[in-house]
Amino acid sequence: MILSFHPNIVASKNILCAGRSPNDEDRRAVQEAKAIILPQGCSKDLYRLCRKHCDHVFPNYDARFDFPGKLGQARLFKKTGAPFPLTHTFETLSFYYSRYGQDFLTYPIDFPCVFKSDWGGEGEGVFLLNTAEDLGQALKKAEAAEKGGLKGFLLQEYIPSRGRSLRVVVIGDKFLSYWRVQKDPSEFLASMKAGAVIDHEADPELQEAGRAAVRGFCSKTGINLAGFDLLFSQHDKAGNPFFLEINYFFGRRGLGGSFKYYELVEKSVRDWLGKLGLSL
């Protein structure tokens, strides 16, 4: 029996588990399943339940839940040897102050640098810091976030990249890429929310380098549904990509919209099942 928790993929048995914890009926279905298809937004509880009782689960979210948030991703990049900007992680603000004090006389990293909250996406909670005063303001934001229950941040080396980043999307065995480009190359954030535009055509050799890097990373981690953000330093003539972060929820405009995205996911699921000798 093929079990699908995905609202758009019909299988032998379909269950919707959105907004609730898995129950005993879900557990029995999981235990009987030969393969399980999960939605992009499945909970940690549901994923752990499926992985415990079934060997074949799509997508593979082991890395998502074993290395959560931007801090977890930094640990994953380090563990796998993936190239990423020099990064210092801080679980809490008090941990930062215990190491560097509150007088801003010492810093873990030179300016300019990048402050990133452990939470948020599309540039939310991300700031370019040019001075000690900028750092102080960012730490005040971290303090306010902690009071609201959102802890953790990192300070990261700034990589000048002419206002663009490469998005590489993996869906099953397929790797797709496109640039997100600011009209003003001096702009810091190269996200769609910050006004960047999509470019599928520029620098195909760099796009291939990015896809190859993500392909190698996914072969080590098992990730088969995510959007990766990569940077290429404008000072590096060799064109080596830096991993910035992994987005398990990602925009679909660069893929052709939601309809195209779901088409790609369903095809990847069918290919994945075919390799297991199964079919929808």
Secondary structure, 3 states (H helix, E strand, C coil): CEEECCCCCCCCEECCCCCCCCCHHHHHHHHHCCEEECCCCCCHHHHHHHHHHCCCEECCCHHHHHCCHHHHHHHHHHHHCCCCCCEEEECCHHHHHHHHCCCCCCCCCCCCEEEEECCCCCCCCEEEECCHHHHHHHHHHHHHHHHCCCCCEEEEECCCCCCEEEEEEEECCEEEEEEEECCCCCCCCCCCCCCCEEECCCCHHHHHHHHHHHHHHHHHHCCCEEEEEEEECCCCCCCCEEEEEEECCCCCHHHCCHHHHHHHHHHHHHHHHHHCCCCC
